[in-house]
C-alpha cells in the first residue's frame, strides 16, 4: 500500500501547486519530484522545504521514506 508523501499532503491541504512550491523553493518541479521520490538532494534544499512548510515537513520525512522503500 502506498501512502502519500507528507509534502504532497501539505500542498493539497494548503492548495499550493507543486510547480508554485518548487518555484518558491528555487528549484525546478522535476528536482522537487525527484526529492519526493527519494532522489539525492542537499541539506540546504531540505531546510528550504521545511522553512516553506512552516516546519510541517522536515528532512526526517524524506529520510523515513527512504527507509520504508
C-alpha positions as a printed NumPy array, in Angstrom:
array([[  0.   ,   0.   ,   0.   ],
       [  1.4  ,   3.36 ,  -0.986],
       [  0.986,   6.347,   1.28 ],
       [  1.155,   9.914,   0.112],
       [  4.371,  11.793,   0.843],
       [  3.999,  14.391,   3.64 ],
       [  4.976,  17.206,   1.272],
       [  2.271,  16.221,  -1.222],
       [ -0.248,  16.072,   1.63 ],
       [  0.84 ,  19.513,   2.826],
       [  0.493,  21.001,  -0.644],
       [ -3.001,  19.529,  -1.057],
       [ -4.06 ,  20.862,   2.353],
       [ -2.762,  24.35 ,   1.614],
       [ -3.883,  24.484,  -2.024],
       [ -0.373,  25.165,  -3.328],
       [  0.643,  23.517,  -6.591],
       [  3.856,  21.544,  -6.844],
       [  5.036,  23.96 ,  -9.53 ],
       [  4.426,  27.019,  -7.345],
       [  6.107,  25.382,  -4.366],
       [  9.132,  24.417,  -6.465],
       [  9.404,  27.999,  -7.693],
       [  9.329,  29.305,  -4.103],
       [ 11.957,  26.719,  -3.151],
       [ 14.135,  27.919,  -6.046],
       [ 14.257,  24.557,  -7.79 ],
       [ 12.611,  23.001, -10.794],
       [  9.44 ,  20.976, -10.497],
       [ 11.395,  17.911, -11.684],
       [ 14.007,  18.403,  -8.945],
       [ 11.215,  18.501,  -6.397],
       [  9.634,  15.333,  -7.839],
       [ 12.998,  13.574,  -7.612],
       [ 13.431,  14.604,  -3.983],
       [  9.924,  13.406,  -3.125],
       [ 10.648,  10.082,  -4.833],
       [ 13.869,   9.514,  -2.869],
       [ 16.432,  11.117,  -5.14 ],
       [ 19.584,  12.712,  -3.797],
       [ 19.474,  16.298,  -2.65 ],
       [ 21.273,  18.699,  -0.376],
       [ 20.623,  19.529,   3.24 ],
       [ 20.089,  23.15 ,   2.178],
       [ 17.215,  22.132,  -0.083],
       [ 15.625,  20.071,   2.679],
       [ 15.952,  23.022,   5.046],
       [ 14.291,  25.276,   2.466],
       [ 11.373,  22.844,   2.114],
       [ 10.996,  22.745,   5.886],
       [ 11.044,  26.547,   6.113],
       [  8.458,  26.935,   3.349],
       [  6.106,  24.474,   5.065],
       [  6.48 ,  26.148,   8.437],
       [  8.242,  23.047,   9.777],
       [  5.363,  20.731,   8.907],
       [  7.589,  18.789,   6.503],
       [ 11.119,  18.113,   7.723],
       [ 14.237,  16.334,   6.494],
       [ 13.135,  13.356,   8.592],
       [ 10.068,  12.968,   6.38 ],
       [ 12.374,  12.318,   3.457],
       [ 14.769,  10.064,   5.373],
       [ 11.982,   7.908,   6.776],
       [ 10.524,   7.395,   3.274],
       [ 13.898,   6.11 ,   2.094],
       [ 13.995,   3.577,   4.922],
       [ 10.498,   2.317,   4.045],
       [ 11.379,   1.587,   0.406]])
